[in-house]
Amino acid sequence: MLANIVRTRVAGTRAFSTNAALVERERKYVTQNYAPYPVVFNKGLGVHMWDVEGKKYLDFMSGYGSVNQGHCHPEVIKVAVDQMHKLTQTSRAFHNENLGAFGEYICNLTGYDKFMPANGGCEACEGAIKYARRWGYYVKGVEADKASVIMANNNFWGRSLAASGSSNDPYRYKDFGPYDGGFPLVDYDSLESIEAQLVANQNTVAVYLEPIQGEGGIIMPSDGYLAGVKALCKKYNCLLIADEV
């Protein structure tokens, strides 16, 4: 959260009415699939941002982690500008000289064999589910179109149809159906509920969890929970997907 915004909301005072015109214009022309705080930023540097009236804020949000290096970091700007002067974009329709090098770095860092580049967190999670289903059909031998991915109540991994259909939050799933199913929900931090679902459904291909749930508050699992989930996945021959996007 932004420190000044939090303080204003806690104090119960009227917030940022001077930004109202720009906020209202955005509300008029942009769909309301988010509920941003009524403050309009137009400048950032390091850990700080400034609104259109010159008020300075300490940015604790960091673009959901995408700007952890700080706003307008000079090295990042230089690399981006140098690249755009050389070649702006190739898409995945072609090869380029950087993707393979980046892939090698990521795989060496994480210890995995391959990685899948994606545009954002929701697409990454959809990709993980698709890989798990494909593995289930080709390796585990589950019934065609019956692959099941266990998820936890109060999960949040995006706003796609699959993400909405795997949620128990009415703000996510109500009025967006129908959904294709395949995402049974269990209580978070409960090994018993996971094992019960694994026993009940032999077509389970993966258990998909946030190691720390973050949408409804920072919800920490008990010590040994994730190790226990991994052991259950090994016992029942399914994959463990850790949503750390």
N, C-alpha and C positions, 0 to 999 in steps of 0.2 A: 504494500500500500504506500501511497504518498503520505509522508509524515504530516504535512499541513492539512491535507484533506481529512485524515483520521482525526486529528485534533479538533477540527471544525465540527465534524459529525458527532463526536463524543460530547462536545460542549453544547450541542443542540442549537447552534446558531445558524443563521441563514448563510448559505455557502455560494460564493462566486457569482452573484447576480450580475456583475459587470461583464461576464462572459456570455450572458444570456442570448445575445443576438446571434453569435456564431453557433452556439449550441442549438438554438431553435432552427437555424438554417439546415444544420446537419440532420436534425430530427425530421424536417420536412422532406428532404430528398433521399435520405439513406434509411434502409430497412432497419427496424429496431430488434435485431437479433442479439444485441449486446445492450447493457445498461451502464454506460460509462459515467464516471463522476463529472459534474458540470464545470469542468475546467478545460481550457483550450491551450495547448502547448504549441510553441513555434520555434523553440531553440533548446538545445541540449549540449552539455559539455561535461565530460567525466561523469560524476555521480549526480550532477544537478540538471534540472530542467527549468525553463522559464515559460510563463504563460504569456498571452498576447498583451498583457498589461505590464509586463516586466517583473511580476512576482517570481521569486526564486523558490524552488522546491528541491528537497532531497529525494531522489528517485529510488524507492525500495522495490519497485516492480521490475525494473530492468527489462521491459518488453517480454515479460514471462520468461526471462532468462536469456533472451536472444541478444541482449546488449550488456552482458555481464562484464565485457571489457570496457564499458563506459561509452557514453555518447561521443560521437565524432572523434574516435580514437585516431590520432594522426597516422599510425602505421596501417590501420585498417583502411582508412581513406586512400592512402597512397597506393596500396596494393589493388584496391578496387578501381581507382582511376587509371593506373598503369594498365590493368587488364582490359578495361573498356576502350582504351586507346589502341590496344592491340587486336582484340577480338571480343565482341560483346557477349555473344551467346551462340551455342551450337545446337542445343536441345539434345535429347537422347537419340535423335535420328542419325547422328554422326558420332564419331569418336573425337576426343580432343586430348591435348597433351597433359591435362591436369587431373582428370578423373581417376585414371589408374594410379597415379602417385598418391592421391588422396585416399583411395581405397586401400592401398598398401599400408599407409600410415595408420588408418583406423583399425584395420585387421591386426596389425602388429601391436597396437595399443591395447586392444580389447581381448586378443587371443582367439578371435573367431576366424573362420575360414573365408567368409564373404560378408559383404554388407549391401543393403539396398538403399540407394539414395532416394529421398522423398522430399516433397515440397513442404510438408509440415507434419505435426504430430499426429493428426487424425489419419492422414494417408499412411503414415508409418505403421500405426496400429492396425489399420485395415490390411495392410500388406502382411503383417505378422499373422493375422487370422487366416488369410488366404494360404500362406505357406503351411500353416498348421493343418488346415483342411486337406490340402494337396498331399501332405505327408501322410495323413490318415488314410487317404484312399490308395495311395501307391505303396506305402510301407506297412502300415498297421493293418490294412485290409478292412476298414470299416465299410458299412453298407453305403451304397451310392446315395449321395445327397442327404445323408443322415448324420454327418459329422457334428459333434457337439463341443462347444467351448465353454467351460465353466467360468463364470465371473462372480464378483462379489457385490453384494448390495452396497449402494452409495458410491459405486464407481463413477468415474467421469473420464472419458478419453476423447470426446469430440461431440460434434453435432450432426454427423452423417446419419443416414437411415440405420445402419448397423449399430452405431453408437447409441442412437436414441432407442432402438429396439432392445438393447441390452441393459437399459437403465431402469431403476425403480423410482426415479425422480419424475413426478408428473409433469414438471416443466420441460423435461426432455422428451417424454414419449407420448403425452396426451395430445391428440389431434394431429399426429403425424403418421399414424399407421395406414395400411397394414404392414406388419413386419414378417420377416421370413422365419423367425424363431431360431433355435439352435444355440441359445445363450441362457442356460439355466443359472439362476442366481442363488448364491449361498451366503451365509453370514461371514463377514470378514473376520479374520483371526479365529476361525473355527476349523480345526483339522477334521473334526468329526463330521461336519456338514459336507466338506469336500469328499471325504471317503465314502459317505453315504451316496453321494451323486455318482461317484466313480463305480461303485458297486451296482447301482441301479441302471446305468447306461453304459453298455460296452462300446458304444460308438463315440465315446469321449476322446477327442484328439489333443486337448490342451486345457490347462488351467491358466487363466489369464488374471494377473493381479497387479495392483500398484503396491510396491514394497512399502510405501507410506502413502495412505490415501490423503488427497489434498484438496478436494472440492468442498466438502462439508466440514472443514476444519482439519488440522494436521492430526491424523489418526495413525498412531504407531501400533504395530502388531506386537504381540508378546515375544519375548526372547525364544528363539528356536522355532518360531512359526514358519518362516520361509524355508528353513532346512527341513522341517517336517513336510511341507508341501512338496519340496523336491523329492523327498523319499517316497511320498505317495505317487508322484508322477512316475518314478522309476518302477515302483511296485506294479502299477496298473498300465504301464507302457503308454504314457502320453507325454506331451511336451509341457514345459513350464515357460510361460511368456511373462516377462517382467516389464511392466509399463513404466519405463523411466524417462519417457519423453519430457 
